[in-house]
Amino acid sequence: MKNQKAPNDIETILKELKSLAKESLPIFSSMVDDIIISNCKDENHIELTLDRLLDFCFDDENLLLYKKLCRYYLTINPIATEDYVKFYFEIYGEEK
């Protein structure tokens, strides 16, 4: 019986994740824009934002924000930025 219910549960979880990714988009967009516009150099803040965004990179629009922030961070800490690119590929592969 549990196996019959599992696909529906997985589908529900996936729908909820997609919905959460869409809901988070304006928040992340604002965070990334604030970092870039203010010319923030606080590596902890930038990395925390990248960490949070990484969880939502399955969504194309959040992935664009992640890439945008990585490009910005590249000028501040190229080594850490390279790590964040690697983290993305470790989690999501090379499909996108």
C-alpha positions in Angstrom: 0.0 0.0 0.0 2.8 2.5 0.8 4.3 2.1 -2.7 1.0 3.1 -4.3 0.9 6.3 -2.2 4.6 7.2 -2.7 4.3 8.6 -6.2 1.6 11.0 -5.1 3.6 12.0 -2.1 6.6 12.7 -4.2 4.6 14.6 -6.7 3.1 16.7 -3.9 6.6 17.4 -2.5 7.9 18.4 -5.9 4.9 20.7 -6.5 5.5 22.3 -3.1 9.2 22.8 -3.8 8.4 24.4 -7.1 5.9 26.7 -5.4 8.4 27.6 -2.7 11.0 28.3 -5.3 8.7 30.7 -7.0 7.7 32.4 -3.7 11.4 32.8 -2.8 12.3 34.4 -6.1 11.4 38.0 -5.2 13.2 37.7 -1.8 16.3 36.3 -3.4 16.2 38.8 -6.2 16.1 41.7 -3.7 18.9 40.2 -1.7 21.2 39.7 -4.7 20.4 43.2 -6.0 21.1 44.7 -2.6 24.5 43.0 -2.5 25.5 44.1 -5.9 24.1 47.7 -5.8 25.6 48.3 -2.4 28.9 46.9 -3.6 28.9 44.6 -0.6 32.2 42.9 0.2 31.0 41.0 3.2 32.1 37.5 2.2 30.1 35.8 4.9 26.9 37.6 3.8 27.5 36.8 0.1 28.3 33.1 0.9 25.2 32.7 3.1 23.1 34.1 0.3 24.7 31.7 -2.2 24.2 28.8 0.2 20.5 29.7 0.4 20.1 30.2 -3.3 21.8 26.9 -4.1 18.9 25.0 -2.6 16.6 26.5 -5.2 18.8 26.3 -8.3 16.6 23.5 -9.7 14.4 26.5 -10.7 15.7 28.4 -13.8 15.0 31.9 -12.4 16.7 31.2 -9.1 19.6 29.6 -11.0 20.0 32.9 -12.9 20.2 34.8 -9.6 22.8 32.3 -8.4 24.9 32.8 -11.5 24.5 36.6 -11.2 25.8 36.6 -7.6 28.6 34.2 -8.5 29.8 36.6 -11.3 29.8 39.4 -8.8 31.6 37.4 -6.1 34.2 36.3 -8.7 35.7 39.8 -8.4 35.9 39.5 -4.6 36.9 35.9 -4.0 37.6 33.9 -7.1 38.6 30.7 -5.2 35.4 30.7 -3.2 33.4 31.4 -6.3 35.0 28.4 -8.1 33.9 26.3 -5.1 30.3 27.5 -5.5 30.3 26.6 -9.1 31.6 23.2 -8.2 28.9 22.9 -5.5 26.2 23.6 -8.1 27.5 20.9 -10.4 27.9 18.4 -7.6 24.2 18.8 -6.7 22.6 19.4 -10.0 24.9 17.9 -12.6 25.8 19.5 -15.9 22.3 19.5 -17.4 21.7 23.3 -17.2 
